[in-house]
Amino acid sequence: MLQREAFGGTVIYFKEILIASLGLLLVPNNISIDIEEILGKSKLLGPGPQARLENNKETIYRLNNVSETISEIADTYKEAAATVVEEDELEENKNLKLFIEELQNNLDGLEENILYEDLQNEENEELLKDIFELVLNDGQVTRSELLEVFANHNNYIIGFDDVEISMKLEEDINCIIDTINETYKKLKLDLIYKQKIDENKRNLGNQLDGVSKVISSLADSLEKNIEDETKKFIAKREEIILLAREKNIDIEDLNIRQEKTGRYIVTVYVDSCVGPEDKRGCSVQIMEKILSKVLGEKIVIQKSNCGFKNETNLCVNTYASLDKYTLQLGLSKKTKDGSSISGDSCLTLKLDDGKYLLVISDGMGTGPKAREASQIAIKMLQRLLLSGFDKDTSIELINSTLSQTTEEDTFATLDIAILDLYAGNIEFIKNGACPTYIKEKGKKVQIIKALTLPAGILENINLVVYDKDIEANDILLMCSDGIMESNTEYQNKELWLRDILESIETDNVQKIADIITKESIDNGYGIAKDDMTIIVAKFIKR
């Protein structure tokens, strides 16, 4: 499968992309890859594939982003692989050997114990094996069972008629019983951990599948309908280039696409200025006017990569249709009393396609471990979405990463709202998260909820997705469970937030966030009993 020529002809073989991307998993951490460094920055490339690739700068930028993301995921596997143990260590004879070795190590310092020599004697392997089978079946060994095992091996413990000897025997026996049970308990935890590693190995395949889908999607997006898009926008493209040239702006390349919602996304590649002394000035405002005129609607700058600041010879600017709604945001956070760090993390971000991303992640528990889980979830989601991963694949990757990157079970909720302020639509994605509340002007508060487990608990997760049209002056509220669970008077915890949101008269989003946070702390008599995070958003029609 290859990309046909368009706008100068970019040829990309999907098989080569996939092989190169998977090859990044083998690259050491201290090596960074810059595709422009490999291809060179010269514009005077000779004919052939390099020249065609140079003509499509967007391909270079997107592949760089994807490459960095795959490298980060590869690092995750490398860290997890450091603890991998050979599978044959989980076999029954290996387990017995591990038990005997651990038990005999734990007997150090008990040389005066009457049972010490019997348990340390290598010739008594059958006795030790019977003890192991007992704890394996019952989870522990009792006094009567231990004495019976010794008796079955012609080793009878006597002397209970003498009080002093009897007390010493009881003390020795109880000490050995405790040592055996503690040894098995530790071994059992080790075996569970090794089984977890086996699960993680399987997760590796799932993650690679996800990466493969992304690379495939990227290649497909470059090929899909490109000839139709070329014909559809070729006249507008030529008109834009001509008008820009009249303003002394030489466009190196120009990509136009139109989403299903009608929003235009335009990427413009122009020569970088040489610094403040360059009299040409920045072309952004001029290009906004040109694009608006040609495309017939207000177009504004979406993202700017200044060539001068990035020390490259090109400025890469992305423009988009102006949103039909504006967004007001309020944010309030409170760390649990007595905790040094909040386990909640949140993110508000404008994506490359013009949509807004609002996220709250609540790491299970409090403190550094909870913070680590929520930060992994938030940072990976941001990186993956900005690199072109779809939301479903992104959350699957986060789920499997959380399940294998920490020594202890670490989970995190994900509460996501994707706002399309051009189309006037919100998409909600919930993974173990609290309900979301929407207050419509003059109406009751709607509650949007889903019953799902947090990321990192299950190997496969079922995302709950819900979408809703935006109405002018709607107020949206997202929160962590420290807010929702703070009220002890309501049997149904989610209802107290609905009631208080209905009773609040102000529509100032920051005031709403502050009022509800203060009320949540008051529910604990002035003590924040859990980490608290709340995001409030209001939509205003232009």
C-alpha positions in Angstrom: 0.0 0.0 0.0 1.5 3.3 -1.0 0.7 7.0 -1.0 0.0 8.4 -4.5 1.5 11.6 -5.5 -0.2 14.9 -4.6 1.1 18.5 -4.2 4.6 17.5 -5.3 4.2 13.8 -4.8 4.8 12.1 -1.4 5.4 8.3 -1.6 5.2 6.4 1.6 5.3 2.7 1.9 3.2 1.5 4.9 5.3 -1.6 5.4 8.4 0.6 5.8 6.7 2.9 8.3 5.6 -0.1 10.4 9.0 -1.8 10.4 10.8 1.5 11.2 8.3 2.3 14.0 8.6 -1.1 15.6 12.4 -0.9 15.2 12.3 2.1 17.5 11.4 -0.3 20.4 15.0 -1.6 20.2 16.6 1.9 20.3 18.5 2.6 23.6 17.2 5.3 25.8 20.1 7.6 25.3 19.6 7.8 21.5 17.3 10.4 20.0 16.0 10.3 16.5 15.3 13.4 14.4 14.0 12.6 10.9 15.1 16.0 9.6 18.6 15.3 10.8 18.6 12.0 8.8 17.1 13.6 5.6 19.0 16.8 6.0 17.6 20.4 6.0 18.6 21.4 2.5 15.8 22.2 0.1 18.1 21.5 -2.9 17.5 17.7 -2.7 17.9 15.8 -5.9 15.1 13.9 -7.6 13.8 10.7 -5.9 12.0 9.7 -2.7 13.9 12.1 -0.5 12.8 15.1 -2.6 9.2 13.9 -2.6 9.3 13.4 1.2 10.8 16.8 1.7 7.8 18.3 -0.1 5.4 17.0 2.5 6.6 18.5 5.8 3.5 17.4 7.7 4.6 13.8 7.2 7.9 14.5 8.8 6.4 16.3 11.8 3.7 13.6 12.4 6.1 10.7 12.1 8.5 12.5 14.5 5.6 12.8 17.1 4.6 9.1 16.6 8.3 8.0 16.9 8.7 9.8 20.2 5.5 8.3 21.5 6.5 4.8 20.5 9.9 5.3 22.1 8.2 6.3 25.4 6.1 3.2 25.3 9.2 1.2 24.6 10.8 2.6 27.7 7.8 1.4 29.7 8.4 -2.2 28.4 12.2 -2.0 29.1 11.6 -1.0 32.7 9.0 -3.7 33.1 11.2 -6.3 31.4 14.0 -5.8 34.0 12.0 -7.9 36.5 11.0 -10.7 34.2 11.7 -14.2 35.5 12.0 -17.3 33.4 8.6 -19.2 33.2 10.1 -22.5 34.3 10.6 -21.0 37.8 6.8 -21.3 38.3 6.9 -25.0 37.9 6.0 -27.1 41.0 9.5 -28.5 41.6 10.9 -25.0 41.3 8.4 -23.8 43.8 9.4 -26.5 46.3 13.1 -25.6 45.8 12.4 -21.9 46.4 10.4 -22.8 49.5 13.1 -25.0 51.0 15.8 -22.4 50.3 13.8 -19.6 51.8 12.8 -21.6 54.8 16.4 -22.6 55.5 17.5 -19.0 55.1 14.9 -18.0 57.6 16.1 -20.6 60.1 19.4 -18.7 60.6 19.7 -17.8 64.3 17.5 -20.6 65.4 20.3 -23.2 65.8 19.3 -23.9 69.4 15.8 -24.9 68.3 15.1 -28.6 68.7 13.7 -28.9 65.1 16.6 -26.9 63.5 18.8 -29.9 62.5 15.9 -31.8 60.9 14.8 -28.9 58.8 18.4 -28.0 57.7 19.4 -31.6 56.9 19.5 -32.0 53.1 18.6 -35.7 53.5 15.2 -34.8 54.9 13.9 -33.4 51.6 10.8 -35.7 51.7 9.9 -34.2 55.1 10.3 -30.7 53.8 8.2 -31.6 50.7 5.3 -32.9 52.9 5.4 -29.6 54.9 5.3 -27.6 51.6 2.3 -29.6 50.4 0.5 -28.9 53.6 0.9 -25.1 53.4 0.3 -25.3 49.7 -3.1 -26.9 50.2 -4.2 -25.2 53.5 -2.3 -21.9 53.3 -0.6 -22.6 56.7 0.6 -25.4 58.9 -0.8 -26.1 62.4 0.9 -27.6 65.5 -0.8 -31.0 65.2 -0.1 -31.2 61.4 3.6 -30.4 61.9 4.0 -33.1 64.6 2.2 -35.6 62.4 4.5 -34.9 59.5 7.5 -35.4 61.7 6.0 -38.7 63.1 5.3 -39.9 59.5 9.1 -39.6 59.0 9.9 -41.5 62.2 10.8 -38.4 64.0 8.8 -38.3 67.3 8.9 -35.3 69.6 8.7 -36.3 73.3 9.3 -34.6 76.7 6.0 -33.0 77.3 5.8 -34.6 80.8 8.6 -32.4 82.1 7.3 -28.8 82.6 10.5 -27.0 81.8 11.2 -29.2 78.8 7.6 -28.9 77.7 7.7 -25.1 77.8 10.9 -25.1 75.7 9.4 -27.6 73.2 6.2 -25.5 72.8 8.3 -22.4 72.3 10.5 -24.1 69.7 7.5 -25.7 67.9 5.6 -22.4 67.8 8.7 -20.6 66.5 9.1 -23.1 63.6 5.4 -23.0 62.8 5.6 -19.2 62.5 8.8 -19.4 60.4 7.1 -21.9 58.0 3.9 -19.9 57.6 5.8 -16.6 57.0 8.1 -18.3 54.5 5.1 -19.6 52.5 3.3 -16.3 52.8 6.3 -14.5 51.2 6.6 -17.2 48.5 3.0 -16.9 47.7 3.3 -13.2 47.1 6.3 -13.8 44.9 4.4 -16.3 42.8 1.5 -13.9 42.5 3.9 -11.3 41.3 5.5 -13.6 38.8 2.0 -14.5 37.5 1.4 -10.8 37.1 4.6 -10.6 35.0 3.2 -13.3 32.7 0.0 -11.2 32.3 2.2 -8.2 31.4 3.9 -10.2 28.7 0.5 -10.7 27.1 -0.2 -7.1 27.5 2.9 -6.3 25.5 1.3 -7.9 22.5 -1.8 -5.9 23.0 0.1 -2.6 23.2 2.1 -3.4 20.1 -1.2 -4.1 18.3 -2.4 -0.7 19.4 0.8 0.9 18.1 0.4 -1.0 14.8 -3.2 0.3 14.4 -2.0 3.8 14.9 0.8 3.5 12.3 -1.7 1.9 10.0 -4.2 4.6 10.6 -1.6 7.3 10.0 -0.6 5.7 6.7 -4.3 5.3 5.7 -5.1 8.9 6.5 -2.3 10.0 4.1 -3.8 7.9 1.3 -7.5 8.2 1.9 -9.3 10.3 -0.7 -6.1 12.4 -1.3 -6.9 12.6 -5.0 -10.4 13.8 -4.3 -9.1 16.3 -1.8 -6.6 17.5 -4.3 -9.3 18.1 -6.9 -11.6 19.6 -4.3 -9.2 22.2 -3.0 -6.7 22.7 -5.8 -8.3 25.9 -7.0 -8.5 27.3 -3.5 -4.9 26.2 -2.8 -3.7 28.0 -5.9 -5.7 31.1 -5.0 -4.2 31.2 -1.5 -0.7 30.8 -2.8 -1.2 33.6 -5.3 -2.7 36.0 -2.8 0.1 35.2 -0.3 2.7 35.9 -3.0 1.2 39.3 -3.6 1.9 40.0 0.1 5.5 38.8 -0.2 4.8 35.5 1.5 6.3 32.5 -0.3 4.5 29.4 0.7 6.6 26.2 0.5 3.7 23.9 1.0 0.0 24.1 1.9 -2.4 21.4 3.1 -6.2 21.9 3.3 -8.6 19.5 4.8 -12.3 19.7 5.9 -13.7 17.7 8.7 -17.2 16.1 8.6 -18.4 19.0 10.8 -17.4 21.5 8.1 -14.4 22.8 10.0 -11.4 23.7 7.9 -7.9 22.7 9.0 -5.1 24.4 7.0 -1.4 23.8 7.5 0.9 26.3 5.9 4.7 25.9 5.5 6.6 29.2 4.9 10.2 30.3 5.0 11.4 31.1 8.5 12.3 34.7 9.3 15.9 35.4 10.3 15.2 37.2 13.5 13.7 40.5 14.8 15.6 42.4 12.1 13.7 40.7 9.3 11.5 43.4 7.9 9.1 40.8 6.4 7.6 40.3 9.8 5.4 37.3 10.9 2.9 36.3 8.2 0.3 34.8 10.6 -2.2 37.7 10.7 -2.0 38.2 6.9 -2.6 34.5 6.3 -5.6 34.6 8.6 -7.2 37.2 6.3 -6.2 35.4 3.1 -7.6 32.0 4.3 -10.8 33.6 5.6 -11.4 35.3 2.2 -10.7 32.2 0.1 -12.5 29.7 2.3 -15.5 31.9 3.0 -15.5 31.8 6.8 -13.4 33.2 9.7 -10.1 31.3 9.9 -7.7 31.8 12.9 -4.3 30.6 13.9 -4.5 27.3 15.8 -0.9 26.3 16.4 2.4 28.0 15.5 5.8 26.4 15.2 8.2 29.3 14.6 11.2 28.3 12.5 13.4 31.0 14.0 12.7 29.9 17.6 13.1 26.2 16.7 16.2 26.9 14.7 14.8 25.4 11.5 14.3 26.9 8.0 10.5 26.6 8.0 7.6 28.0 10.0 4.8 25.5 10.3 1.5 27.2 11.1 -1.9 25.5 11.5 -5.1 27.5 11.0 -8.7 26.4 11.7 -12.2 27.7 11.4 -13.2 29.9 14.3 -15.2 28.1 17.0 -18.9 28.9 17.2 -18.7 28.8 21.0 -16.2 30.3 23.5 -15.3 28.5 26.7 -14.9 29.8 30.2 -13.1 27.5 32.7 -12.9 27.3 36.4 -10.6 25.0 38.4 -10.3 24.2 42.1 -8.0 21.7 43.9 -7.5 20.6 47.5 -5.0 18.1 48.8 -6.2 15.7 51.5 -5.3 17.0 55.0 -2.1 15.3 56.2 -1.0 14.3 52.7 2.1 16.0 51.1 0.9 15.6 47.6 -2.5 15.2 45.8 -3.3 11.9 44.0 -5.5 13.8 41.6 -4.3 15.1 38.3 -6.1 17.2 35.7 -5.6 18.6 32.2 -7.1 21.2 30.0 -5.7 21.2 26.5 -6.5 22.4 23.0 -5.9 19.6 20.5 -4.5 20.0 17.0 -7.9 19.5 15.4 -9.2 22.5 17.4 -11.2 20.5 20.0 -10.7 21.0 23.7 -9.8 18.2 26.1 -10.8 18.3 29.8 -9.5 15.4 31.9 -9.5 14.5 35.6 -7.6 11.4 36.7 -7.9 10.1 40.3 -5.1 7.8 41.4 -6.4 5.2 43.8 -5.5 6.1 47.4 -3.6 9.3 48.3 0.0 10.5 48.2 2.9 9.8 45.9 1.7 6.4 44.6 -1.8 7.8 43.7 -0.1 10.8 42.1 2.2 8.6 40.1 -0.8 6.6 38.7 -2.8 9.7 37.8 0.2 11.4 36.2 1.0 8.4 34.1 -2.6 8.4 32.8 -2.8 12.2 32.2 0.6 12.5 30.5 0.2 9.5 28.3 -3.3 10.6 27.2 -2.0 14.0 26.3 1.0 12.7 24.4 -1.0 9.9 22.6 -3.9 12.2 21.5 -1.5 14.9 20.2 0.4 12.3 18.3 -2.6 11.0 16.3 -3.7 8.1 18.5 -7.5 7.6 18.6 -9.1 7.9 22.1 -10.0 4.2 22.4 -6.4 3.0 21.6 -5.0 5.7 23.9 -7.0 4.5 26.9 -6.2 0.8 26.2 -2.5 1.7 26.1 -2.8 3.6 29.4 -4.7 0.7 31.0 -2.1 -1.9 30.1 0.8 0.4 31.0 -0.7 1.1 34.5 -1.2 -2.6 35.0 2.5 -3.4 34.5 4.7 -0.4 35.4 4.4 -0.4 39.1 5.5 -2.8 41.8 2.1 -2.5 43.6 -1.3 -2.5 42.1 -1.9 1.0 40.9 -5.1 2.2 39.3 -6.4 5.5 38.1 -9.8 6.8 36.9 -10.1 8.7 33.7 -12.9 11.3 33.3 -12.7 12.8 29.8 -14.7 15.5 28.0 -13.8 16.3 24.4 -15.4 19.6 23.4 -16.0 20.5 19.8 -16.8 24.2 20.0 -17.2 24.5 16.3 -19.8 21.7 15.9 -21.3 22.4 19.3 -20.9 18.9 20.7 -19.3 17.2 23.8 -18.1 13.7 23.9 -17.8 12.1 27.3 -15.5 9.1 28.0 -15.6 7.6 31.5 -13.4 4.9 32.9 -14.1 4.4 36.6 -14.9 8.1 37.0 -17.4 10.1 39.0 -20.6 11.4 37.3 -20.5 14.6 35.2 -23.1 17.3 35.7 -24.6 19.7 33.1 -26.7 22.6 34.2 -28.8 24.0 31.4 -30.1 27.6 31.7 -33.4 27.6 33.6 -33.5 23.8 33.7 -32.7 21.0 36.1 -29.2 19.5 36.3 -28.5 16.4 34.1 -26.3 13.6 35.5 -24.0 11.6 33.1 -22.5 8.5 34.7 -21.1 5.1 33.9 -20.3 2.0 35.9 -16.7 1.0 34.9 -13.5 0.0 36.7 -10.5 2.4 36.8 -7.6 2.0 34.3 -5.1 -0.6 35.3 -7.4 -3.2 36.9 -8.5 -5.3 33.9 -6.6 -6.5 30.9 -9.4 -5.5 28.6 -11.7 -2.5 29.3 -15.0 -1.5 28.0 -15.2 2.3 27.5 -18.5 4.1 28.1 -18.9 6.9 25.6 -21.7 9.4 25.5 -22.2 12.6 23.5 -24.4 15.6 23.9 -25.1 18.8 21.9 -23.9 22.0 23.5 -26.5 24.7 24.3 -25.6 28.3 24.9 -24.8 29.0 28.6 -24.7 25.3 29.6 -22.5 24.8 32.6 -20.5 21.5 32.9 -19.0 20.2 36.1 -16.4 17.4 36.4 -15.0 16.2 39.7 -12.9 13.6 41.6 -14.5 11.3 44.2 -13.1 13.5 47.0 -15.7 16.0 46.1 -18.6 13.6 45.5 -18.0 11.4 48.5 -17.5 14.2 51.0 -21.2 14.4 51.9 -22.2 11.8 54.4 -25.9 12.9 54.8 -26.9 11.7 51.3 -27.3 8.0 50.8 -26.9 8.5 47.1 -23.7 10.6 47.0 -24.1 12.0 43.5 -27.4 13.8 44.4 -25.9 16.3 46.8 -23.8 17.8 44.0 -26.9 18.0 41.8 -28.8 19.8 44.5 -26.1 22.3 45.3 -25.4 23.0 41.6 -29.1 23.7 41.1 -29.2 26.0 44.1 -26.1 28.1 43.1 -27.3 31.3 41.4 -24.0 32.6 40.0 -22.8 31.5 36.6 -19.2 32.5 37.2 -17.4 29.2 36.7 -14.5 29.9 39.1 -16.9 30.9 41.9 -18.9 27.7 41.3 -15.7 25.6 41.6 -14.7 27.5 44.8 -18.1 27.2 46.4 -18.4 23.5 45.8 -14.8 22.8 47.0 -15.5 24.9 50.2 -18.8 23.0 50.8 -17.0 19.7 50.3 -14.4 20.6 53.0 -17.2 21.8 55.3 -18.8 18.4 54.9 -15.7 17.0 56.7 -16.1 19.7 59.5 -13.3 21.8 58.0 -11.1 18.8 57.0 -10.4 17.6 53.5 -10.8 13.9 53.9 -9.6 13.1 50.4 -7.9 14.8 47.5 -10.4 17.1 45.7 -10.4 18.3 42.1 -13.2 20.1 40.2 -13.4 21.6 36.7 -16.3 23.8 35.8 -16.9 25.0 32.2 -19.4 27.3 30.6 -20.3 27.6 26.8 -21.0 31.0 25.3 -22.4 31.4 21.8 -20.4 33.8 19.7 
